[in-house]
């Protein structure tokens, strides 16, 4: 039963990411309105500004903090927050770099995978969306943000079929 549930979730995520990537025409892009990006749990420089929507100031403070450390465990939450801010501002190139660095910072951070999955959803990259959402769910099985995002994506799949 558990194996069937896991297989269904993977299939639903794959189908939704694929339909998000291919159902929107050139003038219609996937929307982030019902998906939730999440900043780091750690209280690091710039996080409060980013959480209150003062993205540019948050980016400035985060970049300053990143310049001061090379320790991956200390950089990971900063990079995750940078990913969130750039996505929120619609800065695709900067978001891609920050999101990739957050995931590769040596931590197994479910939120970093969640945020990069949302970035990939917005970029209509179905394969990367599927991979990242599956990793986010595996790492953050009990995380409400991740589960809510996965449910929304599954719901979009049902709407796309109708």
Steps between C-alpha positions, in 0.01 A plus 500: 500500500780742592689410182187567292453837671860598428465393137176701466665811647793471259266453205284795607803727543642395164170551320439840656848629432472377144161662450623823658795498268308429182145625550581869523527672166755772424285777646401306812761408759458280807408705806655492845184636665404171666849366562702591806868578502664460839795682650743327732407407853824656623495868593775620265578840351237611250233241586269742678515749214426229245210366708344848519533560126797737515682276255771732374613595850488133599712406199757765589525377861511136392777561246702685763467202736594256224824691439601434861466121508616200300350235729231316300272447803502876567459592134204266433229704679632823347495349152149363557378848596674650198320246281163604648567872453609468138200282412268753667658780296476300178878500453533164326875487441588604855234268644634203307853557629389555861259205500763264355757620752251455787433140398871430448617665823551162660182497702208272436255786532149410391405868470784566255363221278145636546605849393697372202202283398284814497765682298505210252119499488506869408766433237289217352784250563293189565784253557675720757167583666423130546845418634510786748147453632564130557819583692321768701226256595750227591701736722204690646229239534327687781558853377166675441636745243639222284186289533277797416707577190485135392121497551458818296705353220287183509184714491632684195538164331130425551405840358726451199326169420153661495 
